[in-house]
Amino acid sequence: MQNIEIPVWPYVYGQPCAFGKIRSVPEDFIVTENLSFEPSGEGEHVFLHIEKKGENTDYVARQLSRFAKVRQRDVSYAGLKDRYAVTTQWFSVWLPGKADPDWAAFESDSMKVLQSIRHARKLKRGVLSGNSFKLLIRDYLGDKEITIRQLEQIKALGIANYFGSQRFGNEGQNVNKALSLFDGAKVGREQRSIYLSAARSYLFNKILAERVIQHNWNQPVAGDTYQFDLSHSCFQSEQPDDEIIRRLTEKDIHPTGVLWGRGNADVSGQALAIEQAVVEAHEQLAQGLIASGVDRDRRALRVNVQDLHWQFLDEASLELTFTLPVGSYATSVLREIIQ
């Protein structure tokens, strides 16, 4: 069985010239979830807006289950959030015909309930408009002019929509565990899902990296499928016309790469050739995903970094604020400016 190492993915604005530290303390990495809807105020599900520090999402969900005396599957959340950070996110607890417990009694030094409100349906994965970030880079050392120029390019042109390193586990071992899974290793349901996601994400990043190398990660190629900005809707075009080029320039649409799995190819021509070359080079991963029943999907190769602002608080401290759509990674922004 082959052993896969996660490479340093190609940069789009040149290798970063600066060095710095992130997450020196949890308060250096602040994340706020933005729901895509407003809870109604009525229903069987209690939506809780919780600020957590130094805890992962699954841990908070388990604690809510115990506190509310419900099954763990009756506690839901929209997305996983970093442990080594201060994050504000939503959870839902199914309490049909039951009064709310005293949520203030749930609080601890690491968890605080900011709001509780009822809703008719449970919170589902991915129902976010995005996540907002406030990040502090400490011990910054580098050329400020180059860093600012790279930040200006990110603001104007977006970034390559790589999956972040956390997707691949410690030293990227989740991809190799996926290979073991495809070789017959027995794993639990939750771990299986993590390993399958890592395998798909690795193939996507390889495709995106190839298009960065070819300088067409944000440009059209024949046979591309495009995704509308802030939407999952896609359309295919055999040959790019002036309208597609205009909308790409305005960042209204983005080229996509395959999230590998079962299904028909929804690209053709040059776009298909790029994807096939990567898939064929990693046949065990590709065939394992198909055999595992994973369905094919598309993901934008580029993502807009919304409301990006920066300031040097002092000579060695750089603060960034920005918003990303759901599924995109703050670390994919940071990697373009610091090592």
Secondary structure, 3 states (H helix, E strand, C coil): CCCCCCCCCCCCCCCCCEEEECCCCHHHEEEEEEECCCCCCCCCEEEEEEEEECCCHHHHHHHHHHHHCCCHHHEEECCCCCCCCEEEEEEEEECCCCCCCCHHHHCCCCEEEEEEEEECCCCCCCCEEEEEEEEEEEEEECCHHHHHHHHHHHHHHCEECCCCHHHHCHHHHHHHHHHHHHCCCCCCHHHHHHHHHHHHHHHHHHHHHHHHHCCCCCCCCCCCEEEECCCCCEEECCCCCHHHHHHHHCCCEEEEEEECCECCCCCCHHHHHHHHHHHHHCHHHHHHHHHCCCECEEEECEECCEEEEEEEEECCEEEEEEEECCCCCHHHHHCCCEC
